[in-house]
Amino acid sequence: MFLKKLSFLVIFISILFSFNLQAQNIQYPYPIKYVDINIDGQDAKMAYMDIKPATPNGQAVILFHGKNFTGYYWKDVIGFLSNAGYRVIVPDQLGWGMSTKPNAKYTFEMLAHNNKLLLDSLQVDKVNVIGHSMGGMLATRFALMYPEKTAKLILEDPLGLEDYKKFIPYNTMEQQYKKELSATYASYKKYQQSYYPVWKPEYEQYVIAQAEPLKQKDFSTVAWINALTYQMIYEQPVVYDFAKLNVPTLLLVGQLDRTVVGKDMLPAKKQKLYGNYPVLAAKAGSKIKNSKVVVLPGIGHIPHIQNIDLFRKAVLSFLL
């Protein structure tokens, strides 16, 4: 009964939210555009940036953000890709950032299909796909569903290198919703601090970006979507499908990354048993045909923020 009542409330609030797409104060580095998408009978708008280079090389790249981020955090990556001649397409997935947040069952298949619709609307037939964290799971699913559209695949510290259901306790939707609803600026910052070996003041902007919805009267909508997408990550592993990938793939991971979804639900001793990204990436790479694994020394969960130079060199050497 609780979930049924809550579901109706979220649908109502989602409709209101769709009329307030510009509510965030974070300034995206390039103009935001929208593509119309229908999800389970609900009209939604998917936000994206489309940056065309001054000197095109004839190729395009699409960037898939992580769960705690939006297209905003790709700003420095957009710059070097555009300078190298790539057209860069940067969506906010439905449920995140400037996109509307429909109350629906979130699946990686649904999100992948949305991105295909976006690319089709832009008449982009083939694209290089870069996905970070949760975006790595989405990028994997996109490449599996649309190999003909995927030129190359780059997985930057992707979630899903292991099956979280095997060792993380299950949370009901009600439990996860209450957890997401209790979020604060401090809790977001604490979590993001775990992404880096050493916290620096310049990382604060990404906490500010994540925390923007906390200011909104309809934060309960965001919390509900956050719970739905947590369940998506937990319930829809991609680790068993790596062997099916048939596109050139780069696994690019930080040597010090130990990110695990739901890690806080494990005892301290067990936490150390999981999330070893160099080891997990090597295992995944052994399953993926035509793959390369690069481990960046001294780097945590977000190479493209912690050390853009190392990230740029690895990415461009693979794409060129």
C-alpha positions in Angstrom: 0.0 0.0 0.0 2.9 2.4 0.9 4.6 1.8 -2.5 1.3 2.2 -4.4 0.4 5.5 -2.8 4.0 6.7 -3.3 4.0 5.7 -6.9 0.9 7.9 -7.6 2.5 10.8 -5.8 5.7 10.4 -7.8 3.9 10.4 -11.1 2.1 13.7 -10.1 5.3 15.3 -9.0 7.2 14.1 -12.1 4.6 15.9 -14.2 5.2 19.1 -12.3 9.0 18.6 -12.5 8.8 18.4 -16.3 7.8 22.1 -16.4 10.9 23.1 -14.4 13.8 21.7 -16.4 16.0 24.7 -15.8 15.7 24.5 -12.0 19.4 23.7 -11.5 21.9 26.4 -11.0 24.9 24.5 -12.3 26.0 26.0 -15.6 26.6 23.4 -18.2 29.6 24.2 -20.4 27.6 24.1 -23.7 24.0 24.8 -24.7 21.4 22.2 -23.6 19.1 20.7 -26.2 16.2 18.2 -25.8 14.9 15.2 -27.6 11.3 14.0 -27.0 11.0 10.4 -25.8 8.0 8.4 -24.7 8.5 6.1 -21.7 5.6 3.8 -20.7 3.1 6.3 -22.1 4.7 9.3 -20.4 6.1 12.1 -22.5 9.7 12.9 -21.4 12.5 15.1 -22.5 16.1 13.9 -22.7 18.7 16.7 -22.3 21.9 16.6 -24.2 24.9 18.7 -25.4 26.0 18.4 -29.0 29.5 19.9 -29.6 30.7 20.1 -33.2 34.5 20.5 -33.6 36.1 23.4 -35.5 38.0 20.8 -37.6 35.9 17.6 -37.9 37.7 14.2 -38.2 34.4 12.6 -39.3 33.9 10.7 -36.0 31.6 11.1 -33.1 31.8 10.2 -29.4 28.9 9.8 -26.9 29.6 10.1 -23.2 27.6 8.2 -20.6 27.8 9.6 -17.0 27.8 7.8 -13.7 24.9 7.5 -11.2 26.0 10.4 -9.0 26.8 12.7 -11.9 25.4 14.3 -15.0 26.8 15.5 -18.3 28.3 18.5 -16.5 31.3 16.5 -15.2 32.5 15.7 -18.7 33.3 19.3 -19.5 37.1 18.9 -19.7 36.8 15.7 -21.7 34.5 17.5 -24.2 37.3 20.0 -24.7 40.1 17.6 -25.6 37.8 15.4 -27.8 36.5 18.4 -29.7 40.0 19.7 -30.2 41.0 16.4 -31.6 38.2 16.7 -34.2 35.4 14.6 -32.6 31.8 15.6 -32.5 30.9 15.1 -28.8 27.4 14.2 -27.7 26.7 14.3 -24.0 23.3 13.2 -22.7 21.8 13.5 -19.2 20.1 10.2 -19.0 16.4 10.2 -18.3 16.1 10.5 -14.5 19.2 12.7 -14.1 20.2 16.3 -14.4 18.3 18.4 -16.9 16.3 15.5 -18.3 12.8 14.8 -17.0 12.4 12.0 -14.4 9.6 9.7 -15.4 8.3 7.2 -12.9 9.0 4.0 -14.8 11.0 0.7 -14.5 14.6 1.8 -15.2 16.6 -0.7 -17.2 19.9 -0.5 -19.1 18.0 -1.7 -22.2 15.6 1.3 -21.9 18.4 3.8 -21.4 20.4 2.3 -24.3 17.3 2.6 -26.5 16.9 6.2 -25.5 20.4 7.0 -26.6 19.9 5.2 -29.9 16.8 7.4 -30.4 19.0 10.5 -29.6 21.7 9.4 -32.1 19.1 8.7 -34.8 17.6 12.1 -34.3 21.0 13.6 -34.9 21.6 11.3 -37.9 24.7 9.8 -36.3 25.1 6.3 -37.7 28.3 5.2 -35.9 29.7 6.4 -32.6 32.6 5.8 -30.1 31.1 5.2 -26.7 32.7 6.2 -23.4 31.0 5.2 -20.2 32.1 6.0 -16.6 31.0 4.1 -13.5 27.3 3.3 -14.0 27.7 4.7 -17.5 30.1 1.8 -18.1 27.3 -0.6 -17.5 25.1 1.4 -19.9 27.8 1.6 -22.5 28.3 -2.2 -22.3 24.6 -2.8 -22.8 24.5 -0.2 -25.7 27.3 -2.0 -27.5 25.6 -5.4 -27.0 22.3 -4.1 -28.4 23.7 -1.9 -31.2 27.1 -3.3 -32.3 26.5 -1.9 -35.7 26.3 1.6 -34.2 29.3 1.2 -31.9 32.7 2.0 -33.4 34.8 1.6 -30.2 33.9 1.2 -26.6 35.8 2.7 -23.6 34.8 1.6 -20.1 36.2 4.0 -17.5 36.1 2.4 -14.0 32.8 0.8 -14.9 30.5 -0.6 -12.3 29.3 -4.1 -13.0 32.7 -5.8 -13.1 31.2 -8.1 -10.5 27.7 -9.2 -9.6 26.7 -7.2 -6.5 23.8 -9.5 -5.7 26.2 -12.2 -4.7 27.5 -10.3 -1.7 25.5 -7.1 -1.1 22.4 -7.6 1.1 19.1 -6.9 -0.7 17.2 -3.7 0.0 13.5 -3.4 -0.7 12.4 -0.3 -2.7 10.9 1.2 0.4 14.2 0.7 2.3 16.2 2.2 -0.6 13.8 5.1 -1.1 14.1 6.1 2.6 17.9 5.9 2.4 17.9 8.1 -0.7 15.4 10.5 0.9 17.7 10.9 3.9 20.6 12.2 1.8 22.4 15.5 2.7 25.1 17.6 1.2 27.5 16.0 3.8 26.5 12.5 2.9 27.0 13.2 -0.9 30.4 14.7 -0.2 31.5 11.8 2.0 30.7 9.4 -0.7 32.4 11.4 -3.4 35.5 11.7 -1.2 35.9 7.9 -1.5 36.5 8.3 -5.2 39.9 10.0 -4.8 43.1 9.1 -2.9 43.3 12.7 -1.8 40.4 15.2 -1.7 41.1 18.6 -3.4 39.0 21.8 -3.3 38.4 21.7 -7.1 36.3 18.4 -6.6 33.7 20.3 -4.6 31.9 21.5 -7.7 30.8 17.9 -8.4 29.3 17.6 -5.0 27.5 20.9 -5.6 26.2 19.5 -8.9 24.9 16.3 -7.3 23.4 18.2 -4.4 21.4 20.6 -6.5 18.1 18.6 -6.3 18.3 18.8 -2.5 17.1 22.4 -2.8 14.0 21.4 -4.8 10.6 21.1 -3.2 10.1 17.9 -5.2 13.3 16.2 -4.0 11.2 13.1 -3.1 10.9 12.5 -6.9 14.6 12.5 -7.3 15.0 10.2 -4.3 12.5 7.8 -5.8 14.4 7.8 -9.1 17.7 7.4 -7.3 16.2 4.3 -5.6 14.9 2.9 -8.8 18.3 3.3 -10.5 20.1 1.8 -7.6 17.9 -1.3 -8.0 18.8 -1.2 -11.7 22.5 -1.5 -11.0 21.9 -4.1 -8.3 19.5 -6.3 -10.3 20.9 -6.0 -13.8 24.5 -7.2 -13.9 26.5 -7.0 -17.1 29.5 -9.1 -16.0 28.0 -12.2 -17.5 27.8 -10.6 -21.0 31.3 -9.4 -21.5 32.2 -12.4 -23.7 29.4 -11.3 -26.1 31.0 -8.0 -26.8 32.2 -7.7 -30.4 33.7 -4.2 -30.6 37.2 -3.0 -29.8 37.1 -2.2 -26.1 39.4 -0.3 -23.7 39.1 -1.0 -20.0 40.6 2.1 -18.3 40.7 1.9 -14.5 42.4 3.6 -11.6 44.9 1.5 -9.7 43.4 2.6 -6.3 39.7 2.3 -7.2 37.8 0.1 -4.8 34.2 1.3 -5.5 31.4 -1.2 -4.7 27.7 -0.4 -4.9 26.2 -0.9 -1.5 29.6 -1.2 0.2 28.4 0.5 3.3 26.1 -2.6 4.0 29.1 -4.8 4.3 31.2 -5.4 7.5 34.6 -3.6 7.3 36.5 -6.9 6.9 34.4 -8.0 3.9 34.6 -4.6 2.2 38.2 -5.3 1.4 37.3 -8.5 -0.5 35.5 -6.7 -3.4 35.9 -3.8 -5.8 39.6 -4.3 -6.7 39.3 -2.7 -10.1 42.8 -3.7 -11.5 42.0 -7.3 -10.8 38.4 -7.1 -12.0 39.4 -5.3 -15.2 41.9 -8.0 -16.0 39.3 -10.7 -15.6 36.8 -8.8 -17.7 39.5 -8.1 -20.4 40.2 -11.8 -20.6 36.6 -12.4 -21.6 36.2 -9.5 -24.1 37.5 -10.1 -27.6 39.8 -7.4 -29.0 40.1 -5.7 -25.7 42.9 -3.7 -23.9 43.3 -3.1 -20.2 45.0 0.1 -18.9 45.6 0.6 -15.2 46.4 4.2 -14.3 48.8 4.4 -11.3 47.7 6.4 -8.2 44.3 7.0 -9.6 40.9 6.4 -8.0 37.4 6.1 -9.4 37.3 9.1 -11.7 40.4 9.3 -13.9 39.0 12.0 -16.1 38.7 14.4 -13.1 41.7 13.3 -11.0 44.2 13.3 -13.9 42.8 14.6 -17.2 46.2 14.3 -18.9 46.6 10.6 -18.2 43.0 10.0 -19.2 43.4 12.0 -22.4 46.5 10.1 -23.5 44.9 6.7 -22.9 41.7 7.7 -24.7 43.1 9.3 -27.7 45.7 6.6 -28.3 42.9 4.1 -28.3 40.5 6.1 -30.5 43.1 7.2 -33.1 
